[in-house]
Amino acid sequence: MNPRKEETQKRFDADAKAYEERIIKHVNGYLDLHLSIMNMIPFKPDQAFKVLDLGIGSGRLAKQILEKYPKARLTAVDFSDKMIAMCRSRLAEFSDRIELLNEDFDNNLPPGKFDLVIMILSLHHLEDPDKASMIKLIHKNLNKPGALLIGDLTKSAYPRITKIYMDLWRQNLRDNGYDDGHIENCYREKYQKEDIPATLEDQLQWLKAAKFDQIEVFWKRYHFVGFGGFKGIK
Ligand SMILES: C[S@@+](CC[C@H](N)C(=O)[O-])C[C@H]1O[C@@H](n2cnc3c(N)ncnc32)[C@H](O)[C@@H]1O
């Protein structure tokens, strides 16, 4: 595992307990982004389908999916033991429908094909060429009809707009009670050391190159974006 990934894995292990409270404050619109993903799932509540959640974290969105779709089965991957442990207890009531894997998802999918793949705030942890090949691999392992739904931070192609996004991100943290020292530390630790956001334009290109036939940006709040690709859906 490369040093950046090790750093990321260590931080998620160390912060797992505080994750849920923190992520809501750090990602402006986090719960609404999850809601947008729920609204884009192209299946009916009584359908049986296989979901793959890459970077499941604490399992908040996975729980909503398992509740709304009682015949859905979930496979999830996360390389943080602590996140997987949290997830296992949150999803205990669904234990007969879930498989949780403590692995690195980087261009490494669990065997079999899936109908829905979700990646929420996790794709940006990969280097750009790995993001592109991951999208291709997911398309290959997706059934028809199928969907890849992504919610993530992106970067603007324009430094002027990136600065506006970063100022708004800092203001949102201040509004949520964090002091400037904490905010600058987060910026250095997270944004500069661990996160590798890509432009939305590049990611849409990678979806196109992978041959998704419907590609859509369905949610956006500044640099946080909900988008994805659909395969074989009329
Ligand atoms: C910001 S959290 C997002 C969690 C969840 N999807 C959500 O919506 O809150 C990112 C998660 O991805 C996991 N992760 C990041 N890179 C990974 C990798 N290469 N392999 C497996 N898990 C990874 C982290 O451990 C963490 O739990």
The ligand as an SDF file (V2000), in Angstrom:
LIG
                    3D

 27 29  0  0  0  0  0  0  0  0999 V2000
  -15.1440    9.7390    3.6780 C   0  0  0  0  0  0  0  0  0  0  0  0
  -15.4920    8.0580    4.0240 S   0  0  0  0  0  0  0  0  0  0  0  0
  -17.0650    7.8450    3.2530 C   0  0  0  0  0  0  0  0  0  0  0  0
  -17.9160    6.7920    3.9280 C   0  0  0  0  0  0  0  0  0  0  0  0
  -19.3300    6.6000    3.4120 C   0  0  0  0  0  0  0  0  0  0  0  0
  -19.3460    6.1420    2.0400 N   0  0  0  0  0  0  0  0  0  0  0  0
  -20.1830    7.8260    3.5860 C   0  0  0  0  0  0  0  0  0  0  0  0
  -21.0080    8.1360    2.6780 O   0  0  0  0  0  0  0  0  0  0  0  0
  -20.1030    8.4770    4.6390 O   0  0  0  0  0  0  0  0  0  0  0  0
  -14.4060    7.1760    2.9310 C   0  0  0  0  0  0  0  0  0  0  0  0
  -14.3000    5.7000    3.2960 C   0  0  0  0  0  0  0  0  0  0  0  0
  -13.5840    5.0450    2.2300 O   0  0  0  0  0  0  0  0  0  0  0  0
  -12.6180    4.1710    2.8110 C   0  0  0  0  0  0  0  0  0  0  0  0
  -11.5370    4.0360    1.8130 N   0  0  0  0  0  0  0  0  0  0  0  0
  -10.7970    5.0200    1.2330 C   0  0  0  0  0  0  0  0  0  0  0  0
   -9.9330    4.5190    0.3380 N   0  0  0  0  0  0  0  0  0  0  0  0
  -10.1370    3.1670    0.3380 C   0  0  0  0  0  0  0  0  0  0  0  0
   -9.5390    2.0770   -0.3850 C   0  0  0  0  0  0  0  0  0  0  0  0
   -8.5720    2.2710   -1.2890 N   0  0  0  0  0  0  0  0  0  0  0  0
   -9.9980    0.8210   -0.1470 N   0  0  0  0  0  0  0  0  0  0  0  0
  -10.9840    0.5970    0.7740 C   0  0  0  0  0  0  0  0  0  0  0  0
  -11.5850    1.5960    1.4950 N   0  0  0  0  0  0  0  0  0  0  0  0
  -11.1560    2.8560    1.2750 C   0  0  0  0  0  0  0  0  0  0  0  0
  -12.2130    4.8160    4.1190 C   0  0  0  0  0  0  0  0  0  0  0  0
  -11.6920    3.8840    5.0430 O   0  0  0  0  0  0  0  0  0  0  0  0
  -13.5490    5.4370    4.5860 C   0  0  0  0  0  0  0  0  0  0  0  0
  -14.2770    4.5710    5.4060 O   0  0  0  0  0  0  0  0  0  0  0  0
  1  2  1  0
  2  3  1  0
  2 10  1  0
  3  4  1  0
  4  5  1  0
  5  6  1  0
  5  7  1  0
  7  8  2  0
  7  9  1  0
 10 11  1  0
 11 12  1  0
 11 26  1  0
 12 13  1  0
 13 14  1  0
 13 24  1  0
 14 15  1  0
 14 23  1  0
 15 16  2  0
 16 17  1  0
 17 18  1  0
 17 23  2  0
 18 19  1  0
 18 20  2  0
 20 21  1  0
 21 22  2  0
 22 23  1  0
 24 25  1  0
 24 26  1  0
 26 27  1  0
M  CHG  2   2   1   9  -1
M  END
$$$$
